[in-house]
Amino acid sequence: MSNTKQYEPPRVWTWDAENGGEWAKTNRPIAGATHKATLPRGKHPLQIYSLGTPNGQKVTIMAEELLAIGETGAEYDAHLIRIGDGEQFSSGFVEVNPNSKIPALFDTDTGSRVFESGSILLYLAEKFGHFLPKDAAARTEVLNWLFWLQGSAPYLGGGFGHFYAYAPEKFEYPINRFTMEVKRQMDVLDRELAEHRYLGGDEYSIADIATWPWYGNLVLGEAYGAGEFLQVESYKNLRRWAKEILERPAVQRGRIVNRTSGEPSEQLHERHDASDFDLKTQDKLATETTV
């Protein structure tokens, strides 16, 4: 192992606003709003403020799953928050999430703000009574996996993904360190899914909804361009689970909401009505017809 230069930590750390690569302008060591702006408010009970990252996909998939089983109270407006432009630091967003991270939810029925994606999934599961078992033992097992994901995903996104795909410089040690952990995590999931159809048991739950946007996308080759590097084909049970969940219509809808990257047909920047998906499909068909 060798580095072209050795970093020596200073006695006292100071913030270099120009250092940090692609996301340098959105990362800072202080909290709070940088500017005043009011968040938009739509007509539905649930107001989601997000971007179609894995964490954002969790919440829109959950809302679509609830609507798919007839929970009309889960109708939602999904407003796009462009984190690259710093919209998460507006005064309106900070009121909903003082941590300035997407996704955030405001429930107009209860006047509740809900932030942190895992908390939003749990909130919606409890509010509507779906995708979280009532039996204490089964509920605990699902929550085990929900909290596992909330603790593990930062190693994948902020660790592996950052150093492998986004860091302005590539260094062997951090890439090796986080690759080892991500592969260990995939092995954890693969072993669990050898025993059960879904995470936490044989019923689809918020544990699967939380985990699929991260590890499902990863093993299906949709994250960081790292499929071959991580040898994702070797995780047979994890891939079986990932493919099965992708076949769910609610997942196919929820995964494209607030998405601004990838193929245009895979992007629905905002969602304010179920018909928005139909319009998206019509646009896709029109484009394919004219090509």
C-alpha positions as CSV (number, residue, x, y, z in Angstrom):
1,M,0.0,0.0,0.0
2,S,1.3,3.4,-0.9
3,N,0.0,7.0,-1.1
4,T,1.5,9.7,-3.2
5,K,1.3,12.1,-0.3
6,Q,0.9,11.7,3.5
7,Y,-1.7,13.7,5.3
8,E,-0.7,15.1,8.7
9,P,-3.7,16.2,10.7
10,P,-3.3,19.8,12.1
11,R,-3.4,20.5,15.8
12,V,-6.7,22.3,15.4
13,W,-9.0,21.4,12.5
14,T,-10.3,24.3,10.4
15,W,-12.9,24.2,7.6
16,D,-11.6,24.5,4.0
17,A,-14.8,25.3,2.1
18,E,-13.1,24.6,-1.2
19,N,-12.0,21.1,-0.3
20,G,-14.3,18.1,-0.7
21,G,-14.9,17.6,-4.4
22,E,-18.4,17.5,-6.0
23,W,-20.3,18.1,-2.8
24,A,-18.0,20.6,-1.1
25,K,-20.5,23.4,-1.4
26,T,-23.3,21.5,0.4
27,N,-21.2,20.2,3.3
28,R,-20.4,22.5,6.2
29,P,-19.6,22.1,9.9
30,I,-22.5,24.2,11.1
31,A,-26.3,23.7,11.1
32,G,-29.2,26.1,10.5
33,A,-30.6,28.0,7.5
34,T,-28.6,29.9,5.0
35,H,-31.5,31.7,3.4
36,K,-35.2,32.3,3.8
37,A,-37.6,30.4,1.7
38,T,-41.1,29.0,2.3
39,L,-41.7,25.3,1.4
40,P,-44.4,24.7,-1.1
41,R,-47.6,23.0,0.1
42,G,-49.8,20.7,-2.0
43,K,-53.3,19.5,-1.6
44,H,-52.7,16.1,-0.1
45,P,-52.4,14.9,3.5
46,L,-48.7,14.0,3.2
47,Q,-46.1,16.5,2.0
48,I,-42.8,15.0,1.1
49,Y,-39.7,17.1,0.5
50,S,-37.0,15.0,-1.1
51,L,-34.7,14.0,-3.8
52,G,-34.7,10.5,-5.5
53,T,-31.6,9.2,-3.7
54,P,-31.8,5.9,-1.9
55,N,-33.0,7.6,1.2
56,G,-35.6,9.5,-0.7
57,Q,-36.8,6.4,-2.6
58,K,-37.6,4.7,0.7
59,V,-40.4,7.2,1.5
60,T,-42.0,7.5,-1.9
61,I,-42.0,3.7,-2.3
62,M,-43.7,3.4,1.1
63,A,-46.4,6.0,0.1
64,E,-47.0,4.2,-3.2
65,E,-47.2,0.8,-1.5
66,L,-49.9,2.2,0.9
67,L,-51.8,3.7,-2.0
68,A,-51.6,0.4,-3.8
69,I,-53.5,-1.4,-1.0
70,G,-56.2,1.2,-0.9
71,E,-55.0,3.6,1.8
72,T,-56.2,6.8,0.2
73,G,-55.1,8.8,3.2
74,A,-51.5,8.2,2.0
75,E,-52.0,10.5,-1.0
76,Y,-49.0,12.8,-1.2
77,D,-47.3,15.6,-2.8
78,A,-43.6,15.0,-3.5
79,H,-41.7,18.3,-3.8
80,L,-38.2,18.2,-5.3
81,I,-35.4,19.5,-3.0
82,R,-32.3,20.1,-5.1
83,I,-29.6,19.5,-2.5
84,G,-26.8,20.4,-5.0
85,D,-28.3,23.9,-5.0
86,G,-28.5,24.0,-1.2
87,E,-32.4,24.0,-1.0
88,Q,-32.2,21.9,2.1
89,F,-30.7,24.9,3.9
90,S,-33.8,27.1,3.4
91,S,-35.6,28.3,6.5
92,G,-38.7,26.4,5.5
93,F,-36.8,23.1,5.1
94,V,-34.9,23.6,8.4
95,E,-38.3,24.0,10.2
96,V,-39.3,20.5,9.0
97,N,-35.8,19.0,9.4
98,P,-33.3,20.8,11.6
99,N,-30.7,18.4,10.3
100,S,-31.1,19.7,6.7
101,K,-31.1,16.2,5.1
102,I,-33.7,14.7,2.7
103,P,-36.2,13.2,3.0
104,A,-38.6,15.2,5.2
105,L,-42.3,14.7,5.7
106,F,-45.0,17.0,7.0
107,D,-48.3,15.4,7.8
108,T,-51.1,18.0,7.5
109,D,-53.5,15.6,9.2
110,T,-51.6,15.7,12.5
111,G,-49.4,18.7,12.1
112,S,-46.4,16.5,12.6
113,R,-43.0,17.0,11.1
114,V,-41.1,13.7,10.6
115,F,-37.4,13.5,9.6
116,E,-34.9,10.7,9.1
117,S,-36.1,8.1,6.5
118,G,-36.3,5.3,9.0
119,S,-38.5,7.4,11.3
120,I,-40.7,8.3,8.4
121,L,-41.2,4.6,7.4
122,L,-42.0,3.7,11.0
123,Y,-44.4,6.7,11.3
124,L,-46.3,5.7,8.2
125,A,-46.4,2.0,9.1
126,E,-47.9,2.8,12.5
127,K,-50.3,5.5,11.2
128,F,-51.8,3.2,8.5
129,G,-51.2,-0.2,10.1
130,H,-49.4,-1.9,7.3
131,F,-45.9,-3.3,6.5
132,L,-45.1,-3.7,10.2
133,P,-46.3,-6.9,12.0
134,K,-48.6,-6.6,15.0
135,D,-47.1,-9.6,16.7
136,A,-44.4,-8.5,19.2
137,A,-41.7,-11.0,18.1
138,A,-42.3,-10.4,14.4
139,R,-42.4,-6.7,14.8
140,T,-39.1,-6.7,16.7
141,E,-37.4,-8.7,14.0
142,V,-38.5,-6.2,11.3
143,L,-37.3,-3.3,13.5
144,N,-34.0,-5.2,14.0
145,W,-33.5,-5.0,10.2
146,L,-34.8,-1.4,9.9
147,F,-32.3,-0.2,12.4
148,W,-29.6,-2.4,10.9
149,L,-30.1,-0.6,7.6
150,Q,-30.1,2.8,9.2
151,G,-26.7,2.0,10.8
152,S,-25.2,0.2,7.8
153,A,-26.2,2.4,4.8
154,P,-23.8,5.2,5.7
155,Y,-20.9,2.8,5.2
156,L,-22.2,2.1,1.7
157,G,-23.1,5.7,0.7
158,G,-20.9,8.0,2.7
159,G,-18.1,5.5,2.9
160,F,-17.7,3.2,-0.1
161,G,-19.7,5.3,-2.5
162,H,-17.9,8.5,-1.6
163,F,-14.4,7.2,-1.8
164,Y,-14.9,4.9,-4.8
165,A,-17.1,7.2,-6.9
166,Y,-17.1,10.8,-5.7
167,A,-13.9,11.7,-3.8
168,P,-11.7,14.1,-5.7
169,E,-8.7,11.8,-5.1
170,K,-8.6,8.0,-5.0
171,F,-6.7,6.3,-2.1
172,E,-6.3,2.6,-1.5
173,Y,-6.9,2.5,2.2
174,P,-10.4,4.0,2.4
175,I,-11.6,2.2,-0.6
176,N,-10.3,-1.1,0.7
177,R,-11.7,-0.4,4.2
178,F,-15.2,0.4,3.0
179,T,-15.2,-2.3,0.3
180,M,-14.5,-4.9,3.0
181,E,-17.4,-3.6,5.1
182,V,-19.9,-3.3,2.2
183,K,-19.1,-6.9,1.1
184,R,-19.5,-8.1,4.7
185,Q,-22.9,-6.4,4.8
186,M,-24.0,-8.0,1.6
187,D,-23.0,-11.3,3.0
188,V,-25.1,-10.6,6.1
189,L,-28.1,-9.9,3.9
190,D,-27.4,-12.9,1.6
191,R,-27.3,-15.3,4.5
192,E,-30.5,-13.9,6.0
193,L,-32.3,-14.1,2.7
194,A,-31.2,-17.7,2.2
195,E,-33.5,-18.5,5.2
196,H,-36.4,-16.1,4.6
197,R,-38.2,-14.6,1.6
198,Y,-37.9,-11.1,3.0
199,L,-35.8,-9.3,5.6
200,G,-37.2,-10.2,9.1
201,G,-39.4,-13.0,7.9
202,D,-41.7,-14.1,5.1
203,E,-43.8,-10.9,4.8
204,Y,-42.8,-7.8,3.0
205,S,-42.2,-4.9,5.4
206,I,-40.6,-1.6,6.0
207,A,-37.3,-3.4,6.5
208,D,-37.4,-4.4,2.8
209,I,-38.6,-0.9,1.8
210,A,-35.8,0.7,3.7
211,T,-33.1,-1.7,2.4
212,W,-33.9,-2.2,-1.2
213,P,-33.0,1.3,-2.5
214,W,-29.5,0.9,-1.1
215,Y,-28.6,-2.8,-1.4
216,G,-31.1,-3.8,-4.0
217,N,-29.9,-1.1,-6.4
218,L,-26.3,-2.1,-5.6
219,V,-26.6,-5.7,-6.5
220,L,-28.7,-4.9,-9.6
221,G,-25.9,-2.8,-10.9
222,E,-27.6,0.6,-10.3
223,A,-25.2,2.1,-7.8
224,Y,-21.8,3.7,-8.3
225,G,-21.0,1.5,-11.3
226,A,-19.4,-0.9,-8.9
227,G,-21.2,-4.2,-9.7
228,E,-18.2,-6.0,-11.1
229,F,-15.8,-4.5,-8.6
230,L,-17.9,-5.8,-5.7
231,Q,-18.7,-9.1,-7.5
232,V,-22.4,-8.6,-6.9
233,E,-23.3,-11.7,-9.0
234,S,-22.1,-13.9,-6.2
235,Y,-24.8,-12.8,-3.7
236,K,-27.5,-15.1,-5.2
237,N,-30.1,-14.7,-2.4
238,L,-29.7,-11.0,-2.2
239,R,-30.1,-10.7,-6.0
240,R,-33.2,-12.9,-5.9
241,W,-34.8,-10.6,-3.3
242,A,-33.8,-7.5,-5.1
243,K,-35.3,-8.6,-8.4
244,E,-38.5,-9.7,-6.7
245,I,-39.0,-6.4,-5.0
246,L,-38.2,-4.5,-8.3
247,E,-41.2,-6.3,-9.9
248,R,-43.6,-4.6,-7.5
249,P,-45.5,-1.8,-9.3
250,A,-45.4,0.5,-6.3
251,V,-41.6,0.1,-6.2
252,Q,-41.4,0.9,-9.9
253,R,-43.4,4.1,-9.3
254,G,-41.8,5.2,-6.1
255,R,-38.2,4.8,-7.2
256,I,-38.6,7.4,-9.9
257,V,-40.2,10.1,-7.8
258,N,-38.0,13.2,-7.3
259,R,-35.3,11.6,-9.4
260,T,-33.2,13.9,-11.4
261,S,-30.5,11.6,-12.8
262,G,-30.4,8.7,-15.2
263,E,-32.6,8.1,-18.1
264,P,-35.3,10.7,-18.6
265,S,-37.9,7.9,-18.6
266,E,-36.7,7.1,-15.1
267,Q,-37.3,10.6,-13.7
268,L,-40.5,12.1,-12.3
269,H,-39.2,15.3,-10.7
270,E,-42.4,16.0,-8.7
271,R,-45.5,14.0,-8.0
272,H,-48.8,15.7,-7.1
273,D,-51.3,13.2,-8.4
274,A,-51.4,9.5,-9.4
275,S,-52.0,10.7,-13.0
276,D,-48.4,12.1,-13.1
277,F,-47.2,8.5,-13.6
278,D,-49.6,8.1,-16.6
279,L,-48.4,11.3,-18.1
280,K,-44.8,10.1,-17.7
281,T,-45.6,6.8,-19.4
282,Q,-47.3,8.8,-22.3
283,D,-44.2,10.9,-22.6
284,K,-42.0,7.8,-22.8
285,L,-44.1,6.2,-25.4
286,A,-44.2,9.3,-27.5
287,T,-40.4,9.6,-27.3
288,E,-40.0,5.9,-28.3
289,T,-42.4,6.4,-31.2
290,T,-40.5,9.4,-32.7
291,V,-37.0,7.8,-32.3
